[in-house]
Structures are given as C-alpha cells and as structure tokens.
Amino acid sequence: MDVKKLALLIGALLLAGVSAFMAKSMFTGTAAPQANAALPPVPTGPEVLVATRALPVGTIIEPDSFRYQPWPKDLVEKAYFIKGESDLAALTGTVVRVAVTAGAPITQGSLVKPGDRGFLAAALGPGMRAVTVSVSTSSGVAGFVFPGDRIDLVLAQDVAGGGDGPPLKVSETIIRNLRVLATDQRTDNQVGEDGKTVVATFSNVTLEATPKIAEKIAVAQNIGQLSLSLRSIADNTSELERAIAAGEVSVPANADPKAEKQMLLAIASRPVDTDTTYTVGGDVSRYQRRSVPAKGAATSAPGGAPAAASYAPSAAGPVVRIARGNSITEVPVGGK
C-alpha cells in the first residue's frame, strides 16, 4: 500500500476517535441532574411527651402509652411534659380527661391523677355508673381488694316464708366481674416505704356498674348482707369462653388477633348479672332447710269450714287425733 494513503487512513481514524470522545463528553456533561428527595429538617428543640396511640377519654395511662419526641422549640407550650422536667412514674395510673390523638403532645390538663377532683368521673367507662357498697373486714376480703381489681358480689339473706320453723338461709352470687374503682376514698394503691402495696381494711368500696346493675345493688343492700368475692385474673379467658358458648359474642371469621384482643378486653370489662348461682342452708348443713318454710295455718274447706291441712305433733311418740266438729284433739297413745 502507498505510504501516503496509509498515513491518511491513520489520520482519519485518529480524527474519528477524537470526535467520538468529544461528543461523548459533551452529552455526558449536559445530562439532566438527578433530583434528590429533600429530607425534612430535624427538630432541634427539647423533647416533649407524645402519645404512642390514640388515647380516648377514660383511658388509664400505662408506661407504653407515651414516649419522648424532639419538638420544635418555637412550638413548645408550657403545658407540655418536657424531658428532664417531668416525672414519668407519676403519670402511670392517671386517666385521660381530654382525648389525645396518636403522635400529639400530652398536656398536663388532659390527664387527671388519682385523688384529684373529677378523677372518678373520668375513670368511668362510657355509659357506666359508680355505686358504693358498705362492707366489713370479713365481707371485704380482709382488705386484699384494691382499686382496679375485679370482684363478684354475693348476697346473703334469710327467707322467712310462712311456716313456724326457722327461715331459709341462702347466699347468691348476684353480679360477676365488677371493677373496683375505689376503697373508702382512695382511688389508688397506698405504697409503703419498702415499695410494697399496703394492705388496709376499709368500710366502703366503690364499684363500676351499668345503670341497671346499680339499681340491683341498691336493692340488694336492703335485702341482706353483701360480700365481695375477689376474682382471679385468669378468669377473663373462662368468661370469654362462656360468653362465646352462650352466643353473647361472635368470634371474628378472619381470626384477626387485634379483633380477638379487643373482644377479650370488652368481655373482661363487662359486668354480668345473668346465670347467677346460689347455695341454700341445706347444701351446707343437714340441719338447715333446703326450701322456704311452708305455711302452717289450716286452709278453708268447702263450705267455709277450716280443714286440717297440716299439723305438727305436739308430743313425742305416736298420737291419736280425735275430731269433734271443727275441733281436733291429739291424745298420746296410752294416755287418758
């Protein structure tokens, strides 16, 4: 090949390579810039207490109900709970008086503490009432009932009937699963110097009940003696099973754990006044009655004459009854 032609070919290749490189650099430099998402500015103010979930009115504050979160300094109010200036331990057990949405700051006016004015009304559930029952040391479980516990209410009474014998003694569990709101005038548990709950006797206990159950309790206090029966925490599960078997609640078809938990909480917080149980004196002692004493007076026979319906023997051993008109005389065998 001619040297001149070879030189021209090599020069053309070099020129093409340089042009391609320059074109690539030009297109790369003019590419559209990538848009980076702008991150919101991180608040640099103090940390305030916010709700971790929605807190409706009447909610009892627990340790997992709140957490600290940085908050813009210009938006911090005096009513907020600020980290380093608030005692979180004192907030546990308080009741929400004003509803708080999830993520919103908790204000001091939205909570009411045990012993404060309006605490009992805030602690009541929607549609519930507070009713007080007088108890003694024995009927009040010797002081081992505290606010927040669940109890059954037992009524003991004497049913006289119309007979001459002793009255029928009977006790009946009239209401189950009542929540204790206060003992005497205390709505919280008293803690001693050792950090343990102090067991103290009381003469009155305030319970949470529906309006109808509150009426029943008021009548029961005039019928006989009321006693408290402390319930186990494990009874919540058995109460749920009983309600499902009785058809009082329906199990969610999708078996949603959250729905089942809400249903369990609803059953656990509901007082029950159905399917009551009772025990009579004859169930305890063979010398007590099993039924109400029957009437001992004679009933009227046809024509208005009294008939000998039932008579108890007046003397031990066999007797002979002698009727003379409307008069009946009992004569022991062997007597004159």
Buried (B, 14 or more C-beta within 10 A) or exposed (E): EEEEEEEEEEEEEEEEEEEEEEEEEEEEEEEEEEEEEEEEEEBEEBBBBBBEEEBEBBBBBEEEBBEBBEBEEEEBEEEBBBBEEBEBEEBEBBBBBBBBEEEEBBBEEBBBBBEBEEBBEBBBEEEBBBBBBEBEEEBBBEBEBBBBBBBBBBBBBBBEBEBEEBBBBBBBBBBBBBBBBBBEEBBBBEEEEEEEEEEEBBEEBBBBBBEEBBEBBEEBBEBBBBBBBBBEEEBBEEBBEBBBEEEEBEEEEEEEEEEBEEBBEEBBBBBBBEEEEEBBBBEEEEEBBEEBBEEBEBEEEEEEEEEEEEEEEEEEEEBEEEEEEEEEEBEBEEEE
